[in-house]
Amino acid sequence: MPAGSSSTEPLDPDRDYLLIFHKTFDATFGWDVNRALELAIFHTFGAPSISDILDRTGEFAHRGQKRYDDTVALLREVAKEGPSSPRGRTAAMRMNCIHGAYDISNDDLIYVLATFVVVPVRWIRQYGWRGLTADEIRAAVNYYREIGRLMGIREIPGTYTEFASYLDAYELEHHAFCEANQRLAVSLIRVIEGWFPPPVRPLTRQCIVAALGQPLRDVLGLPEPSGVARAGVHFALRCRAVLMRKFPLLRQRSKSSRQLRTYPHGYVLSDLGPAWTAGGKPRRRSSANRC
């Protein structure tokens, strides 16, 4: 374990995965994990079988901030007391209710789960102020495997290496440009832009697109940013890592919890998800708008 970090060595990643997960991916790398999970969402947009469903719901296009906040809130509900807790199980049931209205393949569900495991680990390896230990990575695998189990996903990878191999093979086979990919990516970029004052939003867009990387930009139909923008984003993120490594007080501001813009006064679980989940009928499954 690198100097200056909180040791998790006495903990067992198979038994104490929730505690390790909270200490590492919330308290230690909260900001990084938030950015990585946003990147993970962009990754899922690159698969037409997934983007077709997401695009047909209209949630990102018409209620983008709420759709983003609902995803964050559901993940927080599962994480607070753990996937196997009553609270975590209730949140998982809510996710199953939402997903149950759509024809989502088991392969696609494994892929989405893999993005949540692999993309944060790869982000932290590149931009984190320290590296992750094998136990921390194993704890994340166990955490998301439990979520996958509660969601009824079959044949979940058992190790980080298996998750990473699955993600890479899936993207090689299934990622392809589709207009739905582009619409979703633009909608999410607009959500993130909205967090900043209007004068800096064009720069924010450039930074987001630069951070995605060329293969993902291509399948999302996003323009190639300038070399200056690409280098600037990488340089800024590496500088942040160096500063956090040298100045431990900066790490106290890295926790992931923050007020959700859609719910300034809090929420109840039934608030999360599309309008029909509050009592309406689920949308009909449709082959319209296929890529």
C-alpha positions in Angstrom: 0.0 0.0 0.0 1.5 3.4 -1.0 2.5 5.8 1.7 -0.2 8.2 2.8 -3.1 5.9 2.1 -5.5 4.2 4.5 -4.5 0.5 4.7 -7.2 -2.1 4.0 -4.8 -5.0 4.3 -6.4 -6.5 7.5 -9.7 -6.7 5.7 -10.8 -9.6 3.6 -12.1 -8.5 0.1 -14.4 -11.5 0.0 -15.9 -11.0 3.4 -15.4 -7.2 3.9 -16.0 -6.1 0.4 -18.6 -3.5 1.3 -16.3 -1.7 3.8 -13.3 -1.8 1.4 -15.6 -0.5 -1.4 -16.8 2.4 0.7 -13.3 3.3 1.9 -11.8 3.1 -1.6 -14.3 4.0 -4.2 -16.3 6.6 -2.2 -14.0 8.1 0.5 -10.6 7.9 -1.3 -11.6 8.2 -5.0 -15.1 9.6 -5.0 -14.5 12.3 -7.6 -12.6 10.0 -9.8 -15.3 7.3 -9.6 -18.0 9.8 -10.4 -16.2 10.8 -13.6 -15.4 7.2 -14.4 -19.1 6.2 -14.0 -20.1 9.0 -16.3 -17.6 7.7 -18.8 -19.1 4.2 -18.3 -22.5 5.5 -19.3 -21.0 6.8 -22.6 -19.5 3.4 -23.1 -22.9 1.8 -22.9 -24.2 4.3 -25.5 -21.8 2.7 -28.0 -23.7 -0.5 -28.3 -26.8 -0.1 -30.6 -28.7 -2.9 -28.8 -28.5 -0.8 -25.6 -28.7 2.7 -27.1 -31.9 1.7 -29.1 -33.7 1.0 -25.8 -32.4 4.0 -24.0 -33.2 6.3 -27.0 -36.8 5.0 -27.3 -37.5 5.8 -23.7 -36.8 9.5 -24.3 -35.6 9.8 -20.8 -32.2 11.2 -21.6 -33.6 13.5 -24.4 -36.4 15.0 -22.3 -35.5 14.5 -18.7 -31.7 14.1 -18.9 -30.8 15.6 -15.5 -33.5 13.4 -13.8 -32.3 10.3 -15.6 -28.7 11.0 -14.5 -29.8 11.7 -10.9 -32.0 8.6 -10.8 -29.0 6.4 -11.8 -26.8 8.0 -9.1 -29.5 7.8 -6.5 -30.2 4.1 -7.2 -26.5 3.3 -7.0 -26.3 5.2 -3.7 -29.3 3.4 -2.3 -27.6 0.0 -3.0 -24.3 1.2 -1.7 -25.3 2.8 1.6 -25.9 -0.4 3.5 -24.8 -2.9 0.9 -26.6 -4.9 -1.9 -27.6 -7.6 0.5 -29.2 -5.3 3.1 -33.0 -4.7 3.1 -32.3 -1.2 1.7 -30.0 -2.5 -1.0 -32.5 -5.2 -2.0 -35.3 -2.8 -2.2 -33.2 -0.5 -4.5 -32.3 -3.6 -6.6 -36.0 -4.4 -6.9 -36.6 -0.9 -8.1 -34.0 -1.3 -10.8 -35.5 -4.7 -11.8 -38.9 -3.0 -12.1 -37.6 -0.4 -14.4 -35.5 -2.8 -16.6 -38.3 -5.4 -16.7 -40.3 -3.4 -19.2 -37.6 -3.7 -21.8 -36.1 -6.6 -23.7 -32.6 -6.4 -22.4 -30.3 -9.4 -23.2 -28.2 -11.1 -20.5 -25.1 -10.2 -22.5 -26.0 -6.5 -22.5 -26.6 -6.6 -18.8 -23.2 -8.2 -18.1 -21.6 -5.6 -20.3 -23.2 -2.7 -18.4 -22.1 -4.3 -15.1 -18.6 -4.7 -16.6 -18.4 -1.0 -17.4 -19.1 -0.2 -13.7 -16.3 -2.5 -12.6 -13.6 -1.9 -15.3 -13.9 1.8 -16.3 -13.4 3.1 -12.7 -10.4 0.8 -12.2 -8.8 1.9 -15.5 -9.5 5.6 -14.8 -7.9 5.4 -11.3 -4.9 3.6 -12.8 -4.4 6.5 -15.3 -5.5 9.5 -13.2 -5.7 8.4 -9.5 -3.4 9.9 -7.0 -2.3 6.4 -6.1 -2.8 2.9 -7.5 -5.4 0.4 -6.4 -4.4 -2.7 -4.5 -5.5 -6.2 -5.6 -7.8 -6.4 -2.6 -9.5 -3.1 -3.5 -10.1 -4.3 -7.0 -11.4 -7.7 -5.7 -13.7 -5.9 -3.3 -15.2 -3.9 -6.3 -15.7 -7.2 -8.2 -17.5 -8.8 -5.3 -19.6 -5.7 -4.7 -20.9 -5.6 -8.3 -21.2 -9.3 -8.6 -23.7 -9.1 -5.7 -25.6 -6.3 -7.5 -25.7 -8.4 -10.6 -27.0 -11.4 -8.7 -29.8 -9.4 -7.2 -30.7 -8.2 -10.7 -30.9 -11.8 -12.0 -27.9 -11.5 -14.3 -26.6 -15.0 -15.3 -23.0 -16.1 -15.8 -21.4 -13.0 -14.2 -17.6 -12.9 -14.5 -15.8 -14.0 -11.4 -12.6 -11.9 -11.5 -11.5 -8.5 -12.6 -9.6 -10.0 -15.4 -12.7 -11.8 -16.6 -14.7 -8.6 -16.4 -12.1 -6.6 -18.4 -11.9 -9.4 -21.0 -15.6 -9.5 -21.4 -15.9 -5.7 -21.8 -13.1 -5.5 -24.4 -14.5 -8.5 -26.4 -18.1 -7.1 -26.2 -17.0 -3.7 -27.5 -15.0 -5.2 -30.3 -18.0 -7.2 -31.4 -20.9 -4.9 -30.6 -19.8 -1.3 -30.6 -20.9 0.4 -33.9 -22.1 3.9 -34.9 -25.8 4.4 -34.7 -27.8 7.7 -34.7 -29.3 6.7 -31.3 -25.8 6.5 -29.9 -25.1 10.1 -31.0 -28.4 11.4 -29.7 -27.8 9.9 -26.3 -24.2 11.1 -26.1 -25.3 14.7 -27.0 -28.1 14.6 -24.4 -25.7 13.5 -21.6 -23.1 16.1 -22.7 -25.9 18.8 -22.4 -26.7 17.5 -18.9 -23.1 17.8 -17.8 -22.7 21.2 -19.5 -25.7 22.5 -17.5 -23.7 22.2 -14.3 -21.4 25.0 -15.4 -22.0 28.8 -16.2 -22.9 29.4 -19.8 -19.6 31.1 -20.7 -17.6 27.9 -20.0 -20.0 25.4 -21.5 -18.2 25.2 -24.9 -15.0 24.4 -23.1 -16.8 21.9 -21.0 -18.0 20.1 -24.1 -14.6 20.0 -25.6 -13.2 18.5 -22.4 -15.8 15.8 -22.2 -15.4 14.8 -25.8 -11.6 14.8 -25.4 -11.8 12.5 -22.3 -13.8 9.9 -24.1 -11.0 8.7 -26.4 -11.1 8.2 -30.1 -12.7 4.7 -30.4 -15.6 5.8 -28.3 -15.9 9.2 -30.0 -16.2 7.4 -33.4 -19.0 5.0 -32.4 -20.9 8.0 -30.7 -20.5 10.1 -33.8 -18.8 12.9 -31.9 -16.3 15.3 -33.6 -12.6 14.9 -33.0 -11.4 17.6 -30.6 -8.2 19.4 -31.2 -4.8 18.0 -30.2 -4.5 20.9 -27.7 -7.8 19.9 -26.1 -6.9 16.2 -25.8 -3.4 17.0 -24.4 -4.9 19.7 -22.1 -7.4 17.3 -20.5 -4.9 14.6 -19.9 -2.4 17.1 -18.5 -5.0 18.6 -16.2 -6.0 15.2 -14.8 -2.4 14.1 -14.3 -1.7 17.4 -12.5 -4.7 16.9 -10.2 -3.3 13.5 -9.3 0.1 14.9 -8.5 -1.4 17.7 -6.3 -3.6 15.2 -4.4 -0.6 13.0 -3.8 1.5 15.8 -2.4 -1.3 17.6 -0.5 -3.4 15.1 1.5 -5.9 17.8 2.6 -7.1 18.0 -1.0 -8.3 14.4 -0.8 -10.9 15.3 1.8 -12.9 17.0 -1.0 -13.0 13.9 -3.1 -15.9 12.1 -1.6 -18.7 11.2 -4.0 -21.8 12.3 -2.1 -23.4 15.5 -3.2 -26.9 16.8 -3.4 -28.8 15.7 -6.5 -30.1 18.6 -8.6 -33.4 17.0 -9.3 -34.1 16.3 -5.6 -32.8 19.3 -3.6 -35.1 18.3 -0.7 -34.5 14.6 -0.9 -36.4 11.8 -2.5 -38.3 8.6 -1.9 -37.6 5.4 -3.8 -40.7 5.7 -5.9 -39.5 9.0 -7.3 -36.7 7.2 -9.1 -37.3 6.0 -12.6 -39.6 6.8 -15.5 -43.0 8.3 -14.7 -44.8 5.0 -15.4 -43.0 3.3 -12.5 -44.9 5.5 -10.1 -48.1 3.8 -11.0 -48.5 4.1 -14.8 -48.3 1.3 -17.3 -44.9 0.3 -18.8 -44.1 1.3 -22.3 -44.8 -1.2 -25.0 -41.8 -2.9 -26.3 -41.3 -1.7 -29.8 -39.0 -2.2 -32.8 -39.3 1.4 -33.8 -36.2 3.5 -34.3 -34.0 0.5 -34.7 -30.5 1.4 -36.0 
